[in-house]
Amino acid sequence: MQTSVKKPKVSIIIPTYNCSYVDQAIISALNQTYPNKEIIVIDDGSSREFDKVIPYLNFIRYYWKPNRGTGSALNLGIEHANGDYFTWLSSDDLYEPDKIEKQVEFMLTNNLDVSYTNYSFIDTNSHVTGVSVGLHFTSKKDFYNRMKTFCHINGCTVMMTMDLIKKVGLFNEDLRYTQDFEYWLRVIQHYDFHFCDEPLVKYRVHSESESFKSADVQLQEIDQLNQQYRQILDELIRKEGET
C-alpha cells in the first residue's frame, strides 16, 4: 500500500504598513497552488488600509503591533509561525500562483536550507514592465564580491528553513531598511544560497514604496554593513580562491 508523504508547511509572512496594495498581496498568497501553508499578516502600526484586510481575516492570522519597521514585523511573524519553511511577501508585491509549490520542490529536490528565485517588475496597475530581472551569479566568489557593495537578493524571493533561522537568529530590528541585506550576510557564513531561475515574484515599483522614500537612509545603512562585513566577505572570497 502506498503512503503519501506530507509536504512541509510553509509560513508566508506579510508585513504591512499603510499599504494600499495589501489586499492584492493577501490574495496572491491565498491563491498559491501549494496547499500546506499559513498566511500571517503583521500590521506594523498602520493607521489606514485595514478595510482591505477585513475580508480575509477568516483565512489568515492577523497581528497588529506598534511601528518599528519591517525587521520587527518579520520577527513577530516568525515568533507566531508554525511552518517548516519561512517566506516573506511585501504587502505591495505579488507571488506567482505556483511560487511556493515550485520553490518547495526546488528546496526538497536539492536538499537546500535556503534559496531565492528570479522576479519581475510590475507597475502600480500590476502590469509587468520587466521580466527575469534578478541576477544569476557565475560562482560563489562572484556572489560574495557582489554582496560587498549591495544586496542583490530580493527578500520576497527567499525561502529558508526554520532550522536555519534557529541557527542564524532573527532579523536586526535596528536596521529600518536593510534588515534583509544584513540577514543574508549572516546566512552566507553558514549556508549557500541557491538560485531558482524562474520569475516567481512580482516586485512593484511605485513612488510610495519605502525603497523610494528612504533612499538616503538606505545608502547610509548599506555603507555601515559594507564596513561591518567586509572582512568576513574577504575571507569567504579568499577561501573560494583556494578551492
Stockholm file with secondary structure:
# STOCKHOLM 1.0

chainA/1-243         MQTSVKKPKVSIIIPTYNCSYVDQAIISALNQTYPNKEIIVIDDGSSREFDKVIPYLNFIRYYWKPNRGTGSALNLGIEHANGDYFTWLSSDDLYEPDKIEKQVEFMLTNNLDVSYTNYSFIDTNSHVTGVSVGLHFTSKKDFYNRMKTFCHINGCTVMMTMDLIKKVGLFNEDLRYTQDFEYWLRVIQHYDFHFCDEPLVKYRVHSESESFKSADVQLQEIDQLNQQYRQILDELIRKEGET
#=GR chainA/1-243 SS CCCCCCCCCEEEEEEESSCTTHHHHHHHHHTCSCCSEEEEEEECSCSSCGGGTGGGTTTSEEEECCCCCHHHHHHHHHHHCCCSEEEECCTTCEECTTHHHHHHHHHHHHTCSEEEEEEEEECTTCCEEESSCSCCCSSHHHHHHHHTTCCCSCGGGCEEEHHHHHHHCCCCTTCSSCHHHHHHHHHTTTCCCEEEEEEEEEEECCTTSHHHHTHHHHHHHHHHHHHHHHHHHHHHHHHHHHC
#=GC SS_cons         CCCCCCCCCEEEEEEESSCTTHHHHHHHHHTCSCCSEEEEEEECSCSSCGGGTGGGTTTSEEEECCCCCHHHHHHHHHHHCCCSEEEECCTTCEECTTHHHHHHHHHHHHTCSEEEEEEEEECTTCCEEESSCSCCCSSHHHHHHHHTTCCCSCGGGCEEEHHHHHHHCCCCTTCSSCHHHHHHHHHTTTCCCEEEEEEEEEEECCTTSHHHHTHHHHHHHHHHHHHHHHHHHHHHHHHHHHC
//
